[in-house]
Amino acid sequence: MKRLVLTLCLLAGSAPAGAQVFLGAEVGPDAFLKGDSARIDTSGEDAFAWALTAEVSSSTLYAVFGSTTPEREALRYLRGGIYRQELAALLLLSERSGVPFKKLAEDLPKAGGLRGLARQHGADAMALFKEAGALKAAADGRMPLFLPVQTSTAPPAEAPPPDEKD
C-alpha cells in the first residue's frame, strides 16, 4: 500500500507530457543580442550564373541553352551538381560542336566525364578545360558587382554660387 501511495504522489507531482512540448515561441538566451546584418551572397551560384552569362554573347547563349533566360538554365545545372569550370567547358563545347547543352549535360556521366565527352565530339579536353578556366576567371571577376553599395550619410556639399557678371 505504501508503494502505491508513493507512486501516486510521484505521478501527481510530475509535469504533464503536454507541458514538455516545444511550441517554437520560447525566447532563447540570445534573443536580445544583435544579429548579423543581411548580406548579398556574392559567392553563390546565382551570382556566378549571372556573371558567366554576362561574359558570353546573347546569341551564343540562346544557341547553347535554347532559352531566353540563360541565367536560370546555368543556375539549374550548377544546382544539379555541375561544377563552375565544368559548366563553362560544356558551354564552350556546345558552342563549337552545335550539340545542345542539355544533351551534353545528360551525356556527361555516361561518357566518363569531360575528357570522354570531348573525345566523342572531336575536341581537345585539355585545351577546352584551359579556355573554360579563363572564362570562369573572367566570370569570377564580375561577381563583385553584386557587392552592396555604401552610401554616405553626410549631407551633400553645397555648390558654389554662380559668378555674377555686371
N, C-alpha and C positions, 0 to 999 in steps of 0.2 A: 503494500500500500504506500509506503514511504517513497518507493521508487516512482510510482505513478504520479504522486503529488509533485515530486521533484521534476519529473519530465514535463508535466503540465505547466509548472512555473517557468521553466526554461523556454518552453514554446511560447508562452504568453509574453515573455519579455523580449523576444527577438522581433526584428522589424519584418513586416510582411514582404513577400517577394516583389510586389509591385513597386515598393519604395526603392528597390535596388536597381531599377531600370534607368538607364541613361537616356534622357529625353533630348539632349543636344542643346539645351537652353542654359546650361550651367555656365558660370563665369569662372574662368581659369585664373591662375595666379599672374599670368602675363597679359591679362585683359586690358590693363590700363597703360601698358608700355607702348611707346611709339613704334609703329611698324615700319618696314622698309617702304620707300616710295615706289610707285609703279614705274617700270622702265620698259621701253620698247625693246623687244628681242631682236638684237642686231646680229646674232649668230644663228638664228633659227632657219629652218627650211624655207619659210615664207620669204625671208629677206634674200636668201640665196636664189630661189626660183625667180624672183623679180630681177635680181642683178644679172643672172645668166641670160635671161630673155632680153635684157636691155643691151647685151653685148652682141646679139645676133640680129640680123635683119629680119624684118617682119615677113617678107616673102619666104625666106628660108624657114622660119618658124611655122608658117602656115603649111608649107610643103611637108615638113617633117612631122608635125603633130596633127595636121589636118583639122585644126581648131583655131577659132578666133580668140581664144583665151589660153595662150601657151603657158602663162604663169601657172594656171591651175593644173594643166597637164603635167608640167615639170614637177610641181609640188606633189601631185598624186604619185608619181614614180619615186620621188625622194622618200615619201612616207611609206611607200611599198617596199623599201629596202635597197634601192639602187643608190650607190654612193655618188657623191658630187662629181668627182672626176670621171667616174664611170658614166654618169648621165651626160656629161659633156662629150665623152668619147662616142657614146651611142648617137648623140645628136650629130656629130661630125660624120660618123659612118652612115647614118641615114641620109644626110645631105648628099654625100658622094655616091652612094650606091642606089639611091632612089627608092629604097625599101622604107616603108612607113616605120616610124619609131615604135609604134605599138607591136608590130611584128618582130622587130629586133629585140625588144624587151621580153617578149614571150619566148623567143628562141635562145636567149642568153643562158639560162640554166642548162638547156638541152645541149648546147654547143660546148659546154665546159668552160664558160667564162668568155671574157672579151677576146682572148687570143684565138680561140676556136671560132668565134663568131666572125672576127676579122678575116680569118683564113677562108671561111665559107664564102665571103663576099669579095675576095681578092684584094684585101687591104693589108698593109703592114701594121701589125698591132702595136709595135713599139713606137713607131712614128705617130700613129694615131693617139696613143696614150700621152705622148710628149706634147702634141698640139692641144690635147684636152687639158693638160696641166696648165698650159699658157692661158687657155680660155677660162679655166677655173680661177687662176690667179687674177685675171682681169675682173672677173665677177666678184671675187673677194675684195678687190679694191673698190668696187662700187657699193659694197654693203654698208660702209659708214654713212652713206646718205640717209640711212634710217635712224641716225642718232637724233635725239631731241634737240631742238634749237634753244639756246639760252637767251632769254630776253633780259634786257637791263631794266632795273626798277627806278633808275634815275630819271628825273624829268627831262624832256627834250631841251636841248640848248636853244636859246633864242637867237634868231637870225639878226645880224647887224642891220641897223636902219639903212635904207637906201640913200645914196648920195644925192644931196639936193643941189641942183644946178640953177643958178639965177639967170 
